[in-house]
Amino acid sequence: MSSSLTQSWIEREKKVHIQFYRRLPVVFERGEGCWLYDVEGNAYLDLVAGIAVCVLGHCHPEVVESIRSQAEKLMHTSNLYYTTPQIELAEKLREITGMDRFFFCNSGAEAVEATLKIARKVTGRKKFVAFTGSFHGRTMGALSVTWKELFRKPFMPLVEPVTFAKFNDVEDLRRKVDENTAAVIVEPIQGEGGINPASEEFMNEIFELREKLNFLVVFDEVQTGFGRTGRWFAKDHFNLKPDVMAMAKGMGAGFPIGGVGVTESVAEKLGFGEHASTFGGNPLACSASLACIRVMEREKLVENAEKVGGYFREKLFELFGNARGMGLMLAANCEKAFDVVGNALENFLLVNATSESSLRFVPPLIIGKEEVDIAIERLSKSVR
């Protein structure tokens, strides 16, 4: 597929980048809606959306205009001062999240780092309980509560103590939490772990144990938040309110921003100098996030995620004989999933695999049934 032009860009990259990534052989230069265009002019239907980031598709004009107009006024002051977009975003997040107070950062891993510090400060305890299959980020604290040994082993020792309980196993959870636990951190739907939803029984048990042992419940909604699952946040499927919640990815429709929401009782125990971020909550990022939320509300994209997600799931089941997930956070098991990803690229379709046997689908929330039909047609050609 790659021509000399594409290959020349790839060779240039190899000379100047640390090779942390195993990239697919395509070089993109622009995007619009659910489509990405490479340097050859080829159009690809995007079911990855920057890994669940581009909820409005690529380069939504309202977000672009919001960033442009804000850049003309003010881009950065640091958090030594107040700025209006940051206050407005916190007010809006209080409305849509149900959390009470907020801290802004630049990524999901940063948000998770902040949740861990908050839990230790508020409880005075050290221990964290996370789960098999979990993924919370690659910085040292976030990595400490991430399950996969491949990610963890080269960087030991990490933050301790951390205990991993079996995901969706109530009995193992009961064995692992105790009076030394500062927080239980959980993804309502595991993302990198393969799109594994938590059960209602399991989630309720976490909160029942919290009442007995007085630890904090931290929800990692970095991937599940901002409409991805057919609700504003995955917690809304369970009608639960965590003590602390991490968010990022879809929050800025492609512009880097992350955040932490806490309850009022948690906020009351936090104070000056206990955490900070130079760039967190800068006017550009907050303006992008405000524009993203406006568009999502006006175009009813949370509802679209539920509706079109249901249609997409049915089509995946017809093709693979299995499908799982909520809204537009979906997965299907298949043989040689990584090969399917490469085949799909040749068919101008972008999909992602979380393992050798599992494909992940997290397209823009603007996707319609017509694009789903195109995706299924191209995907069927890619399963060989």
C-alpha positions in Angstrom: 0.0 0.0 0.0 2.7 2.5 1.0 4.3 4.4 -1.9 7.7 6.0 -2.0 6.2 9.2 -0.5 4.8 7.3 2.5 8.0 5.3 2.9 10.1 8.5 2.9 8.1 9.9 5.8 8.5 6.6 7.7 12.3 6.6 7.1 12.5 10.2 8.4 10.6 9.3 11.5 12.9 6.4 12.3 15.9 8.8 12.4 14.4 11.2 14.9 11.9 9.4 17.1 12.5 7.1 20.0 11.0 3.8 18.8 8.4 3.4 21.5 5.6 2.8 19.0 4.8 0.0 16.5 3.0 2.1 14.0 1.0 0.9 11.0 2.5 1.9 7.6 0.3 5.0 6.8 1.0 8.7 7.2 -2.0 10.9 7.8 -2.1 14.6 7.0 -5.8 15.6 7.5 -9.1 14.5 8.8 -12.8 15.4 8.5 -15.7 13.8 10.3 -15.2 10.0 10.5 -12.5 10.0 7.8 -8.8 10.3 7.8 -6.7 11.1 4.6 -3.1 10.0 4.1 -0.3 11.7 2.2 -1.3 9.8 -0.9 -4.9 11.2 -0.8 -6.5 7.9 0.3 -9.6 8.1 2.6 -9.9 5.8 5.6 -13.0 5.2 7.7 -11.8 5.7 11.3 -13.1 3.3 13.9 -10.3 4.2 16.3 -10.9 7.9 16.7 -7.4 8.5 18.3 -8.2 5.7 20.8 -11.7 7.0 21.8 -10.6 10.6 21.8 -12.1 12.3 18.7 -15.7 12.0 19.8 -16.9 14.7 17.3 -14.8 13.2 14.5 -11.8 15.0 13.1 -11.5 18.8 13.1 -15.1 19.7 14.0 -15.6 23.3 12.8 -17.0 24.5 16.1 -14.1 23.1 18.1 -11.6 24.5 15.6 -13.3 28.0 15.8 -13.3 27.8 19.6 -9.6 27.1 19.7 -8.8 29.8 17.0 -10.8 32.5 18.8 -9.4 31.6 22.2 -5.8 31.6 20.8 -6.3 35.2 19.6 -7.2 36.2 23.1 -5.2 34.1 25.6 -3.4 30.8 25.5 -1.6 30.5 28.8 -1.2 32.2 32.1 -0.4 29.2 34.5 -2.5 28.5 37.5 -1.1 31.4 39.4 -4.2 33.3 38.1 -7.9 32.7 37.4 -9.1 32.3 33.8 -12.7 32.4 32.7 -12.7 29.3 30.5 -11.4 27.1 33.3 -14.2 28.3 35.7 -16.8 27.9 33.0 -15.7 24.3 32.2 -15.7 23.3 35.9 -19.2 24.6 36.2 -20.3 22.7 33.2 -18.6 19.5 34.4 -20.5 19.8 37.7 -23.7 19.7 35.7 -22.9 16.7 33.5 -20.8 14.6 35.8 -22.6 15.0 39.1 -19.2 15.5 40.8 -18.6 18.6 42.9 -15.1 20.0 42.4 -12.5 19.6 39.7 -8.8 19.7 38.9 -7.5 20.0 35.4 -4.4 18.4 33.8 -3.3 17.3 30.3 -3.9 13.6 30.0 -5.5 10.5 31.4 -2.4 9.2 33.1 -1.9 12.6 34.8 -5.5 12.4 36.0 -4.9 8.9 37.4 -1.8 10.1 39.1 -3.8 12.9 40.8 -6.4 10.4 42.0 -3.8 8.3 43.7 -2.3 11.3 45.5 -5.8 12.5 46.5 -6.7 9.1 48.0 -3.5 8.9 50.1 -3.9 12.5 51.3 -7.6 12.1 52.2 -7.4 8.7 53.9 -3.9 8.8 55.3 -3.5 5.2 54.0 -1.1 3.8 51.4 -2.6 0.7 49.8 -4.4 0.6 46.5 -6.5 -2.2 45.1 -6.8 -2.5 41.4 -7.9 -5.4 39.1 -6.8 -8.0 36.7 -7.1 -6.6 33.1 -6.8 -3.0 34.3 -5.1 -0.3 32.4 -4.6 3.2 34.0 -1.6 4.7 32.2 2.1 4.4 31.9 3.5 7.0 34.3 4.9 5.5 37.5 1.9 5.8 39.7 -0.7 4.9 37.0 1.5 2.1 35.9 1.6 0.8 39.5 -2.2 0.1 39.3 -2.0 -1.3 35.7 -2.3 -5.1 35.5 -0.2 -6.1 32.5 3.3 -7.4 33.5 4.7 -6.5 30.1 4.2 -2.8 30.9 5.2 -3.1 34.6 8.2 -5.4 34.9 10.9 -3.2 33.3 10.2 -0.3 35.7 10.0 -2.1 39.1 9.9 -1.1 41.9 6.7 0.9 41.3 4.4 2.6 43.8 3.6 0.1 46.6 1.6 -1.4 48.1 -0.8 -2.4 45.3 -2.9 -5.5 45.3 -4.7 -6.9 42.3 -8.1 -8.5 42.7 -9.9 -10.5 40.1 -12.1 -8.3 38.0 -15.8 -9.1 38.5 -15.0 -11.5 41.3 -16.8 -10.4 44.5 -15.2 -13.0 46.7 -11.7 -12.1 45.7 -12.5 -8.4 46.1 -13.6 -9.1 49.7 -10.3 -10.9 50.4 -8.1 -8.1 49.0 -9.5 -4.9 50.5 -8.8 -4.2 54.2 -8.5 -1.4 56.7 -5.2 -0.3 55.1 -6.8 0.4 51.7 -6.7 4.0 50.6 -8.6 3.4 47.4 -10.1 0.9 45.1 -9.6 2.1 41.5 -11.7 0.6 38.8 -12.7 1.1 35.1 -16.5 0.6 34.8 -15.7 -0.9 31.4 -12.1 -2.0 31.0 -10.7 -0.6 27.8 -7.2 -1.8 27.0 -8.1 -5.0 28.9 -10.5 -5.9 26.0 -13.8 -4.0 26.6 -14.9 -5.9 29.7 -17.9 -4.3 31.5 -18.1 -4.6 35.2 -21.1 -6.4 36.6 -23.7 -4.6 38.6 -23.2 -6.9 41.5 -19.4 -6.3 41.5 -19.8 -2.5 41.4 -22.3 -2.5 44.2 -20.1 -4.7 46.3 -17.2 -2.1 45.9 -19.5 0.5 47.4 -20.7 -1.7 50.2 -17.2 -2.5 51.2 -16.4 1.2 51.1 -19.0 1.8 53.8 -17.5 -0.9 56.0 -13.8 0.0 55.5 -13.9 3.7 54.7 -11.6 3.7 51.6 -12.2 5.9 48.6 -13.7 4.6 45.3 -11.9 5.9 42.3 -13.5 5.5 38.9 -11.2 5.7 35.9 -13.5 7.1 33.2 -10.6 8.2 30.9 -11.9 6.0 28.1 -15.5 5.5 29.1 -16.4 9.2 29.7 -18.0 11.8 27.5 -20.7 9.8 25.9 -18.6 6.8 24.8 -20.9 4.2 26.4 -24.3 5.8 25.6 -24.3 7.7 28.8 -22.3 10.8 29.7 -20.2 8.6 32.0 -20.2 4.9 32.4 -21.0 5.3 36.1 -24.5 6.4 35.0 -25.2 2.9 33.9 -24.8 1.8 37.5 -26.4 4.9 39.2 -23.3 5.2 41.3 -21.2 8.2 42.4 -17.5 7.6 43.1 -15.5 9.6 45.5 -13.0 10.5 42.8 -13.2 10.2 39.0 -10.5 10.5 36.4 -11.4 11.8 32.9 -9.6 12.7 29.6 -9.7 11.3 26.0 -13.1 12.5 24.6 -13.0 15.6 27.0 -11.4 17.8 24.4 -12.5 16.3 21.1 -8.8 15.8 20.1 -7.3 18.7 22.1 -5.2 17.4 25.1 -7.0 17.8 28.4 -7.6 15.7 31.4 -9.4 16.2 34.7 -10.3 14.9 38.1 -13.7 15.2 39.7 -14.2 14.7 43.5 -17.1 14.9 45.9 -17.4 17.9 48.3 -16.3 15.7 51.3 -13.1 14.8 49.5 -12.4 18.4 48.4 -12.7 19.6 51.9 -9.7 17.5 52.9 -7.5 18.9 50.1 -5.5 22.1 50.2 -3.0 24.5 48.9 0.2 23.1 47.3 -0.8 19.4 47.5 -1.0 19.0 43.7 -0.5 21.2 40.6 -0.1 21.4 36.9 1.6 24.2 34.9 -0.4 23.6 31.7 -3.5 22.0 33.3 -6.7 23.8 32.6 -5.1 26.3 30.2 -7.6 28.5 28.3 -7.1 26.7 25.0 -7.9 23.3 26.4 -10.8 24.5 28.4 -12.3 26.3 25.4 -12.0 23.2 23.3 -13.7 21.1 26.0 -16.5 23.6 26.3 -17.1 23.5 22.6 -17.0 19.7 22.6 -19.7 19.5 25.3 -21.9 22.1 23.5 -21.8 20.1 20.3 -22.5 16.8 22.1 -25.5 18.3 23.8 -26.9 20.1 20.7 -26.4 17.1 18.4 -27.5 14.5 21.0 -24.4 12.5 20.5 -24.7 10.6 23.8 -28.1 9.3 22.5 -26.5 8.6 19.1 -23.8 6.5 20.8 -26.5 4.3 22.4 -28.6 4.1 19.2 -25.9 3.5 16.6 -23.8 1.5 19.0 -26.7 -0.9 19.4 -26.9 -1.2 15.6 -23.1 -1.7 15.3 -23.1 -4.3 17.9 -25.8 -6.3 16.1 -23.7 -6.1 12.9 -20.6 -7.2 14.7 -22.5 -10.2 16.1 -23.6 -11.2 12.7 -20.1 -11.1 11.4 -18.1 -12.6 14.2 -20.8 -14.5 16.2 -20.0 -12.5 19.3 -19.9 -8.8 20.4 -19.7 -7.0 23.7 -19.5 -3.5 25.1 -21.8 -0.5 25.6 -22.7 2.3 23.2 -19.8 2.9 20.9 -17.2 1.2 23.0 -17.4 -2.3 21.5 -15.3 -5.4 20.9 -15.5 -8.7 19.1 -13.4 -11.8 19.4 -11.7 -13.2 16.3 -8.7 -15.2 15.3 -5.5 -13.4 14.4 -6.8 -10.0 15.4 -3.6 -8.1 14.7 -3.6 -9.6 11.1 -7.2 -8.3 10.7 -6.0 -4.8 11.7 -3.4 -4.9 8.9 -5.8 -6.3 6.4 -8.4 -3.6 7.3 -5.8 -0.9 6.6 -5.4 -2.3 3.1 -9.2 -2.0 2.8 -9.0 1.7 4.0 -10.5 0.9 7.4 -8.9 1.7 10.7 -9.6 -0.7 13.6 -7.6 -1.6 16.7 -6.8 -4.9 18.5 -6.3 -5.1 22.2 -5.0 -8.7 22.0 -4.3 -11.4 19.4 -8.0 -12.5 19.7 -9.9 -9.3 20.3 -10.8 -6.3 18.1 -11.8 -2.9 19.6 -14.1 -0.4 18.0 -14.3 3.1 19.4 -15.4 5.3 16.5 -16.4 9.0 16.6 -19.7 9.5 18.3 -21.0 11.2 15.2 -20.9 7.9 13.2 -24.2 6.9 11.6 -25.6 3.6 10.3 -24.4 4.3 6.8 -20.8 4.5 8.0 -21.3 1.3 10.1 -22.5 -0.5 7.0 -19.4 0.6 5.1 -17.3 -0.5 8.1 -18.8 -3.9 8.2 -18.4 -4.4 4.5 -14.7 -3.5 4.7 -14.2 -5.5 7.9 -15.7 -8.6 6.3 -13.1 -8.4 3.5 -10.4 -8.1 6.1 -11.2 -11.3 8.0 -9.3 -13.9 6.0 
